[in-house]
């Protein structure tokens, strides 16, 4: 699977405003090329904001290989930007801090092969997952 790749530092502008609320304090994560601040990501996952509606690309998911993905770009702590192709299930899991252990370890392994620790990626930080990849602080997803 090659659904995860490192980008050059120039690939991300310093502070693109969040496409939902307009905040622009830092380089926010991008989903399908649109910037989202952490608060708006959380609101989407909790069902408090309009859901994401982005057309899928014919690429394989970095976590499971399934075709039909959305690009997720993040800037890890002290590292270059990372872009990953994620299917809807794994994008929801990443944003909701509730990836399953297999998906967590797949992303972790691919990040390590690029020289990035999962701990440098906010949504994969070890305060959200234990060593076995079990979610410690998942968002309260709507039923």
N, C-alpha and C positions, 0 to 999 in steps of 0.2 A: 504494500500500500504506500502511495506517495501523496497522501492527502494532507500532509503537513510540511511546510517549507519556511525557511528563514528568508526574510526580505532585507533589503538594504535600509539603513537608517533614513535615507532620503524618501523611502516609500510612504512614510507617515509624516504629515505636517504636524507641527507642534501642537496646535490646539484648534481642532475643528469643533465647532459647537455641536452639542447633542442635537440630533434631528427632532427630538420630541420637546425638550424643555429649553434649549438654547444655551445651557451652561457650557463654558469653554475654559475650564481651569487647567486642563491637562490633555494629553492625547488619549481620548476615550477609545474603548474597544469599538471595532466596526463590524457590523453585520451587513453583508451584501453591499459593502462600500459606504454605508451610512453610520455615522458616529452615534453611540448610545452611552450615556453616563450610567454609572452603577445604579442610581436610584430609578432611572427609567427601565433598565433591564429588570430590576426587581419588580417593578410595577407590572411589567408585561407578564412575568412568570406568575405573579400572584393573581393575575386576572383583573387588576385594577386599572389597566390601560389597554388600549386597542392591541390586539394580537399582531404579531409580525405577519406580513403577507409579502413574501419575496419569491420570485420564480426560481425553481431549483435548476441547478446546473447539472450536466451529465458527467459528474466526477464522482469518484468513490469516497465514501466517508472515511476519515482518518481513524475512526474507532472500530468500524465494522466492515468497511468495504462496500456497503450498499450504495447504489447509484441514486442520484437525486439529492444534491447537497446545496448548502448555502455557505458562502465564505465567511469565516469568523477570523478577524485580525485582532491581535492583542500585542501590547508592548510589555514584555516581561521586565521585571526589575533588573537593572544593570545588564541588559541584553538587547539584541536587535529585534525588530518586530517579527512576530511569528504569525503565519496565516495557516488556518486549517479548514479543510472542507468537512462539514458535518451534516449528517442527515438530520431531519427534524427531531427525531427521538434524542439523538446525542447533543444537538444544540440546546434543546430544552433541559436535558440533564446537566450540561455544563453551566448554563445560566442559573439553573435552580440548585446548583451545588449538590446534585443527587445522581451523578453518574453511577452506573453499576461498576463493580470491581473490575470486570474484564475491560470495559471501555476506559476506565481510569488508568489501568496499567498499560493499555495500548497507547494512549496519548503520552503517558509518562515515559514509556520506552522510546517513542519517536522523538520526544523533546530531548531526552538524554543523548540520542544519536546525533542531535544538532548542537550539543554542548549546553543545553539549557535544562536546569532543574525544574521539575514541576512546581516546586516551592516558589519559584520566581514568577509564576503565573498566578495572579490573584485568585481566580476561580478554581485553581487546582491546589491551592496552598494547604499545607499540612494541618492548619487549624480547621479545615473543612473535610479532610479525609484522613483516615488512619493508615498505617503501613500496609494494611490488606486491601485498601481501596474502598473501604466502607465509608459512606457519607456520615459525617459527625454533626453537621449543622445544615441540613437541607432546608430550602425555602418551604414554607407551608403552601404547597400547591393546591389550587382549587380542585374540587372533586367533580 
